[in-house]
Amino acid sequence: MKIEVSEFGALQGEAVKAFTLINDQDMQVTLLNLGGIIKDIKVRDRSGEFKHCVQSFDSLEQYIEDKTYRGAIVGRYANRIGQATFTLDGKQYFLDKNGGDHCLHGGNTGFHKRVWDAAHSVNAQQCSLTLQLTSPDGEGGFPGNVDITACYTLDNNNVLSLSICASTDKSTPLSFTQHAYFTLSNESTVGSTYVKIDADHVTQADSTLLPTGRLTSVTNTPFDYRTLTKIASRVNSSLPCELFEMVGGYDHNYVLTALKNNQPNALVYAEDTGIEMALSTNLPGLQFYTGSLQTSEQIGALCLEPQHFPDAPNRPEFPSCIVEPGKPMTALFRYAFSVD
């Protein structure tokens, strides 16, 4: 196990560094202290060649200009908060409107553009990068001074884990996610990639992709990935679905079922490389994102973003996302890679 550290540039006088975690199986994960970004995941494929398993940029400038949250930790609140406002303990809060009429991924001052404090450690079993930052009371319109610690760990079983712990001095909504764009296949689109998501429902949404509060069964819809299914076969099925057609692909929140016998919440498998990724989380939702699959401009990757439900601060029927003083929260993400 080892960690290699290199300079990646500077943002407003703060050093941005790249930390490459390397295990004894030759798996390599490169992380930036800018936004907690996963810059690269390299895994050997079926033929023994290295495969880059996430999309990335070459330069700091590209990450600074990026509007797609490429590989970043997202906060304070992943996904949308309706009309960029919510009421908590009788007080209404007004947030940044950066996603149409809604607040998206924490607003204009989201964590993905922040330089985090960083420290790394190595032992015989694992190597880790620990990142820390403080979000001050009122940032983006959110209440509370929030202290966040994110720890990435790579072990010798080709498991990359991320834990994000946060505490606050005022009640506040918090929902973090990891926004990697996964590319397990060598194909230019994700149509040939297989996906499994352990969820019986998705959250119904309006034309702006804001939840209505209702749940929609995945049965007999393009959202049914309860068994390992090739994306193209599901998309090209004859199942009509207005919710799917709004995107022409996937940008939807899945309602995860409880973990059973330590089984993962989701799987991704590429037949051409033989690489499989098993994803586990303690969060209640999972945003499956591909962008449009009905045009030639598909992004060539997919996102699986564990999260609290979109607009949960305004939806008491959804699992609570409110964190209170003295009761820290922890979000867990586990990515286990293997090759057949």
Secondary structure, DSSP 8 states (H G I E B T S, - for coil): -EEEEEEEEEETTEEEEEEEEE-TT--EEEEESBTT-EEEEEEE-TTS-EEE-B---SSHHHHHH-SS-TT-EE-SB-SEEGGGEEEETTEEEE----BTTBEETT-TT-GGGSB-EEEEEE-SSEEEEEEEEEE-TTGGG--S-EEEEEEEEEETTSEEEEEEEEEESS-EE-B-EE---B--SSSSSSTTEEEEE-EEEEEEE-TTS-EEEEEEE-TTSTT--SS-EEHHHHHTSS---HHHHTTTEEEEEEEE----TT--SEEEEETTT-EEEEEEESSSEEEEEEEESSSTT--S-BEEEEES-TTGGG-TTS---EE-TT--EEEEEEEEEEE-
